[in-house]
Amino acid sequence: MINALLSDSDSSVQAGAPSAGQSWSRLVKRIQSGDASAMEEMYGVFTTGIRFYLCRQLGPQDLDDRVHEAFVTITQSIRRGEVREPERLMGYVRTVVRRQVAAQIEAVVEQRRRQIDPSLGAVVRDHQPNPERQAIEREHTAVAYRVLQSLPRRDREVLVRFYLKEQSPAEICREMDLSATQFRLTKSRAKVRFGELGRARLARHRGFQPAE
């Protein structure tokens, strides 16, 4: 059943599918109830197919982050009750991942267009910091620090160790007593939350309401 997720040729995904006794509907209900083991189970079931598809469409660069972004998007939607037909969860997953790929491709195309077409925006020639840019950078740094401090301790520690101290996932798992799956889930959740809180704080600071 899971073979239909993203690629008919990815036979390795089939081995991770749930048994006949565990329907997608039941998995959705467990995630909605806050069952941590259901989150790990879903991660193990979905990531092989998603990883294969994203790698094939977008290449290996930032692959882990893209897989985790898709996973977090899907689980958040489940928790918010946006998956209206749980028994068709795989179709929902397929739609989310394809939209993610389309958005990434569109962003890359637009970036390249701006690089080669002067009419779409002048290339920045002055790389020296100016007072306005320095002020914006200081504002972003201050907001980032406050947001980081507001995260739960474990989420904050994972981000600091991985992005600031540049520790490897193996080191972080060993020192924080996490499994590989727990590390990936924590990093994904923390990264998404950090971005959401950062955008909201910047919007409030500048007098705008964050988009719903």
C-alpha positions in Angstrom: 0.0 0.0 0.0 2.7 2.5 0.9 4.4 1.8 -2.4 1.8 4.1 -4.0 3.1 7.0 -1.8 5.6 8.5 -4.1 7.3 5.9 -6.3 6.3 2.5 -7.7 9.9 1.6 -8.1 10.9 2.0 -4.4 10.4 -1.6 -3.2 12.4 -0.9 0.0 9.4 1.1 1.3 7.1 -1.8 1.3 9.0 -3.4 4.2 8.2 -0.4 6.4 4.4 -0.5 5.9 2.1 -1.1 8.9 0.7 -4.6 9.4 -2.9 -5.3 8.2 -4.1 -4.8 11.8 -3.0 -1.2 12.0 -4.8 1.0 9.6 -3.8 4.5 8.7 -6.9 5.8 10.5 -5.7 4.2 13.8 -2.2 5.7 13.3 -3.8 9.2 12.8 -5.9 8.8 15.9 -2.8 7.9 18.0 -0.9 10.9 16.7 -3.8 13.2 17.5 -3.9 11.8 21.0 -0.2 12.7 21.5 1.2 9.1 21.4 5.0 9.6 21.0 5.5 6.1 19.8 3.0 6.8 17.0 5.2 9.7 15.9 8.3 7.5 15.8 6.3 4.8 14.0 5.1 7.2 11.4 8.6 8.6 10.9 10.0 5.1 10.3 7.2 4.2 7.8 7.3 7.4 5.7 10.9 8.6 5.6 12.2 6.0 3.2 9.7 6.8 0.5 9.8 10.5 1.1 13.6 10.5 1.1 13.8 8.6 -2.2 11.4 10.9 -3.9 12.9 14.2 -2.6 16.4 13.0 -3.5 15.3 12.1 -7.0 13.5 15.4 -7.6 15.8 17.9 -5.8 19.1 16.1 -5.3 20.9 15.2 -2.1 21.7 18.7 -0.9 19.8 19.5 2.4 18.0 16.2 2.0 17.6 15.6 5.8 16.1 19.0 6.3 13.6 18.5 3.5 12.5 15.1 4.8 12.1 16.5 8.3 10.2 19.6 7.0 7.7 17.3 5.2 7.3 15.1 8.2 6.7 18.0 10.6 4.2 19.6 8.1 2.2 16.3 7.9 2.2 15.6 11.6 1.1 19.2 12.4 -1.7 18.9 9.9 -2.8 15.6 11.6 -2.8 17.2 15.0 -4.9 20.2 13.8 -7.5 17.8 12.3 -6.8 18.8 8.7 -6.6 15.2 7.5 -10.3 14.7 7.0 -10.0 11.2 5.6 -7.5 9.4 7.7 -7.9 6.2 5.8 -6.5 8.1 2.7 -3.5 9.4 4.6 -1.1 8.4 1.9 -2.8 10.5 -0.6 -2.5 13.5 1.7 1.2 12.8 2.2 1.8 12.6 -1.5 0.1 16.0 -2.0 2.2 17.7 0.7 5.5 16.4 -0.6 4.7 17.2 -4.2 3.8 20.8 -3.2 7.1 21.0 -1.3 9.0 20.0 -4.3 7.1 22.4 -6.6 7.8 25.3 -4.2 11.5 24.5 -4.0 11.8 24.3 -7.7 10.0 27.5 -8.2 12.2 29.3 -5.7 15.4 28.0 -7.4 14.1 29.1 -10.8 13.2 32.6 -9.6 16.6 33.0 -7.9 18.4 32.0 -11.1 16.2 34.4 -13.1 17.2 37.3 -10.9 20.8 36.4 -11.2 20.8 36.5 -15.0 18.2 39.2 -15.7 19.3 42.7 -14.6 15.8 44.1 -15.0 14.6 41.9 -12.2 16.8 43.5 -9.6 20.4 44.9 -9.5 23.1 42.6 -8.2 24.4 43.9 -4.9 27.9 45.3 -5.6 28.7 46.9 -2.4 29.4 44.2 0.1 30.5 46.6 2.8 28.0 46.8 5.7 26.0 50.0 5.9 24.4 51.3 9.1 20.9 50.2 8.1 22.0 46.7 7.3 24.0 46.5 10.5 20.9 47.6 12.5 18.8 44.9 10.8 21.4 42.3 11.6 21.5 43.3 15.2 17.7 43.2 15.4 17.7 39.7 13.9 20.4 38.5 16.2 18.5 39.8 19.3 15.3 38.2 18.2 17.0 34.9 17.4 18.5 34.8 20.9 15.2 35.6 22.6 13.4 32.9 20.5 16.1 30.4 21.3 15.8 31.0 25.0 12.0 30.6 24.8 12.2 27.0 23.4 11.9 23.9 25.7 15.3 23.0 27.1 15.8 19.8 25.0 14.8 21.5 21.8 17.1 24.4 22.5 20.0 22.2 23.4 19.7 20.2 20.2 19.7 23.3 18.0 22.7 24.8 19.9 24.7 21.6 19.7 23.9 20.9 16.0 24.0 24.4 14.5 26.3 26.4 16.8 28.6 23.8 18.2 28.5 21.8 15.0 28.3 18.5 16.8 27.5 15.4 14.7 24.1 13.7 15.2 26.0 10.7 16.7 27.7 12.9 19.3 24.4 14.6 20.2 22.6 11.3 20.5 25.3 9.9 22.7 25.6 12.9 25.0 21.9 13.6 25.3 20.8 9.9 25.5 18.6 10.1 22.4 17.9 7.6 19.7 18.5 8.6 16.1 14.8 9.0 15.5 14.3 11.0 18.7 17.1 13.4 17.5 15.6 13.9 14.1 12.1 14.5 15.5 13.4 16.9 18.1 15.5 18.8 15.6 12.7 19.1 13.1 10.2 20.3 15.7 12.6 22.8 17.2 13.7 24.2 13.8 10.1 24.7 12.7 9.1 26.3 16.0 12.1 28.5 16.0 11.2 29.8 12.5 7.6 30.4 13.5 8.4 32.3 16.7 11.1 34.3 15.0 8.8 35.5 12.2 6.1 36.3 14.7 8.4 38.3 16.9 9.9 40.3 14.0 6.4 41.1 12.7 5.3 42.4 16.1 8.5 44.4 16.5 7.9 46.1 13.2 4.2 46.7 13.8 2.8 44.0 11.5 0.6 41.1 12.4 2.0 37.7 11.4 0.1 36.0 8.6 -2.4 33.4 9.6 
